[in-house]
Amino acid sequence: MHIQPGLVPRYYQLKAILDKRIQSGEFQPDDQFPTDENLCVEYGLSRGTVRRAIDMLVEEGRLRREQGRGTFVTAPGLTPIFFRLSSFDEEMLQRGRTPSTHLLQLNVVPADAAIATDLELAVGEEVIEIVRLRLADGLPMALETRYLAHKICPDLFHEDLENQSIHNLLIDKYDIPLIRARHMIEAHVLTEPEAELLQAQPGSAGFFVSRITYTLNNQPVTRYHIIYRGDEYRFTAEF
């Protein structure tokens, strides 16, 4: 099986391929799994893309990492409890819906105090502001806003941000490893402007998710928040 270009993220395609290889019996419980380096060569992908696919399989209990030894196939019955926030495209594809994106704003703005604090920048330093509407089968589902320092990837302005994953661009094209993310989820009441964009009723329930994503040396890269309409979106935990 090969990784195909298109809307489905490459890490998600790789995760599905590797999951099928495990389920087929190619790898038995406690077998050592191929290294990230070997998978990069086999599938022609970046280390960041491979690492994210492996991370997902670890989170789902298919694989386990052992310090100093490598990655191994997990025996049935050892699946841990976990809660994972999928990417929007990944979540919609899992639900059998077609994701799409509409770019609303792409600007360079001065960082206010909150953005500067989260990204460890000076107040007033230039940041890229990206506002996008996320849709499923043409229905608005979520409104996202993202900030990152302009100096780390000024060429982002030339990318097709309606048909490419910003997360994947940072990893695969701009070679910025995204190591971890810190999430916060809270209830939210849709304002009139938010409700208009999401084609929902003002004052109706929604979800607000904020995220800071970090690269090497615990350096924050992106400040991101997304507002989901509560009547169409559900968060799930697997056990």
Residue pairs with C-beta under 8 A, 6 or more apart in sequence:
1 17
1 20
2 43
3 10
3 13
3 14
3 17
3 43
3 44
3 45
4 13
7 89
7 99
7 163
8 89
8 93
9 87
9 89
9 90
9 165
9 168
10 45
10 49
10 168
10 172
11 49
11 50
11 52
11 53
11 56
11 168
12 53
12 87
12 89
12 90
12 93
14 39
14 43
14 45
14 49
14 50
14 53
15 52
15 53
15 56
15 57
17 43
18 39
18 53
18 54
18 57
18 62
19 57
19 62
21 27
22 57
22 62
22 63
22 73
27 33
27 73
28 73
29 73
29 74
29 75
29 76
30 72
30 73
30 75
31 72
31 73
32 69
32 70
32 71
32 72
33 54
33 63
33 70
33 71
33 72
33 73
34 42
35 70
35 71
36 47
36 50
36 51
36 54
37 47
39 45
39 50
39 53
39 54
40 46
40 47
40 50
43 50
45 172
46 171
46 172
46 175
47 177
48 171
48 172
48 177
48 178
49 168
49 171
49 172
52 171
54 63
54 71
56 84
57 63
58 64
58 65
58 71
59 82
59 84
60 79
60 82
60 84
60 238
61 74
61 78
61 79
61 80
61 82
62 73
62 74
63 71
63 72
63 73
63 74
64 71
64 72
64 74
64 78
65 71
65 72
66 72
81 237
81 239
82 237
82 238
83 237
83 238
84 238
85 183
85 209
85 235
86 94
87 165
87 167
88 99
88 134
88 141
88 142
88 144
88 226
89 99
89 165
92 98
92 99
92 136
92 141
93 99
95 136
97 136
97 137
98 136
98 137
99 134
99 135
99 136
100 134
100 135
100 136
100 138
100 162
101 132
101 133
101 134
101 135
101 161
101 162
101 163
102 132
102 133
102 135
102 162
103 130
103 131
103 132
103 161
103 162
104 131
104 132
104 133
104 197
105 129
105 130
105 131
106 128
106 129
106 130
106 131
106 157
106 161
107 128
107 129
108 126
108 127
108 128
108 129
108 150
109 126
109 127
109 129
110 123
110 124
110 125
110 126
110 127
111 119
111 121
111 122
111 123
111 124
111 125
111 126
111 127
111 147
112 123
113 123
115 121
115 127
115 147
115 223
116 122
116 123
116 124
116 125
118 212
118 220
118 223
119 127
119 147
119 148
119 149
119 220
119 221
119 222
119 223
120 219
120 220
121 127
121 149
125 149
125 150
126 149
126 150
126 151
127 147
127 148
127 149
127 150
128 146
128 147
128 148
128 149
128 150
128 153
128 156
128 157
129 145
129 146
129 147
130 145
130 146
130 147
130 156
130 161
130 166
131 143
131 144
131 145
131 146
132 143
132 144
132 146
132 161
132 162
133 140
133 142
133 143
133 144
133 197
133 198
134 140
134 141
134 142
134 143
134 144
134 226
135 141
136 232
139 199
139 232
140 197
140 198
140 199
140 200
140 229
141 198
141 228
141 229
141 232
141 233
142 198
142 226
142 227
142 228
142 229
142 233
143 194
143 197
143 198
143 226
143 227
144 224
144 225
144 226
144 227
145 224
145 225
145 226
146 166
146 222
146 223
146 224
147 222
147 223
147 224
148 156
148 221
148 222
148 223
149 221
152 174
152 176
152 221
153 169
153 170
153 174
153 176
155 174
156 166
156 169
156 174
159 169
166 222
167 178
167 213
170 176
170 178
170 221
170 222
171 177
171 178
176 215
176 221
177 215
177 216
178 213
178 214
178 215
178 221
179 214
179 215
179 216
180 213
180 214
181 211
181 212
181 213
181 214
182 211
182 212
182 214
183 209
183 210
183 211
184 209
184 210
184 211
185 207
185 208
185 209
185 235
186 207
186 208
187 205
187 206
187 207
187 208
188 205
188 206
188 207
188 208
188 227
188 230
189 203
189 204
189 205
189 206
190 198
190 200
190 201
190 202
190 203
190 204
190 205
190 206
190 227
190 229
191 202
192 202
194 200
194 206
194 227
195 201
195 202
195 203
195 204
196 202
198 206
198 227
198 229
200 206
200 229
200 231
204 229
204 230
204 231
205 230
205 231
206 227
206 228
206 229
206 230
207 227
207 228
207 230
207 233
207 235
208 225
208 226
208 227
208 228
209 225
209 226
209 228
210 223
210 224
210 225
211 222
211 223
211 224
211 225
212 220
212 222
212 223
212 224
213 220
213 221
213 222
213 224
214 220
214 221
215 221
